[in-house]
């Protein structure tokens, strides 16, 4: 890497630290609890982003890419620490799929809101792994739009602006992505 490339990468990653550190740290603390492990993993995330900067193609928002790195670091942390978690029972997975969407195939958060708790779903490594696998099957732009909407709570107008798409196209992507996620989760539960 040439000197001017290294300077550019350092400046870019430094701006990412400034703009995204607090959100990454909140997420890591939520997943790991208070303490040094969360701070260490966020720091490791930025180091990994610097070291693998050439793999960032800019097709997703930097925050999306950083969260993917952090989530991988968190999963590695759980594996290394030997933390075991109760796998999702088949009836829990069926409940999830049956209540994830309403009869019109619209995402129905209210239908399973009480189930969406840290001890049931969000902290279940099997679910996360399956859900991440299903997310990876989506087209890149769809995956990024779903992440921005549901994980980062971005407004639809901002997402449309960032991806230079119309509101109609945005809602079609959301609907199709949710249908693909549903089908993927159902297939994983059946297998």
WOURJO-V886533 format. One line per field, one symbol per residue. ss: DSSP state (H for helix, E for strand, C for the rest). phi: phi as a letter, one per 20 degrees, with the letter a starting at -180 (. if undefined). Layout:
ss: ???
phi: ???
This chain:
ss: CCHHHHHHHHHHHHHHHHHHHHHHHHHHHHHHCCCHHHHHHHHHHHHHHHHCHHHCCCCCCHHHHHHHHHHHHHHHHHHHHCCCCCCCCHHHHHHHHHHHECCCCCECHHHHCCCCCHHHHHCCHHHHHHHHHHHHHCCHHHHHHHHHHHHCCCCHHHHHHHHCCCHHHHHHHHHHHHHHHHHHHHHHHHC
phi: .fgfffffffffffffgfecgffffgfffffdnfpffffffffffffffffdgfefemedfgffffffffffffffffffemfdcffffgffffggffdfcefemefdgffcgfffcffddfeefffgffffffffffggffgffffffeedlffffffgffelcffffgfffgffffffffffffffffe
